[in-house]
Amino acid sequence: MTVQPRDWIWTGEVESPAAGLWYPDAVTGDEVAEGQTIGRIVDPVDGTELKVAAVSTGTIIYNMNGLTVRPGTHLAAIATPHP
C-alpha cells in the first residue's frame, strides 16, 4: 500500500523579535496552538529571556536549529493539513 503525501496549508511564520540565543520548546512535528510558547530568546549578556509564541494553530513543519538569531530570523513555520 502506498501512502499519499499530504498537502499542507501554510498558516504562519514565527520570526525572531530580538537578537540573542534561541532555545526552542517545540520541535518539528509538534502540534501547537496560537499564543502557545514555542521557545525563548535569551540575551547572552544579561540573561534576559523573551518568550516566543506560535502565531497560529497547526503543526510545526520547520524549526530553526541554530543558536544565534537576530531580529527577523525565521524561527518556525506552522501549517495545517489540507482537507
Disulfide bonds with the S-S distance in Angstrom:
none
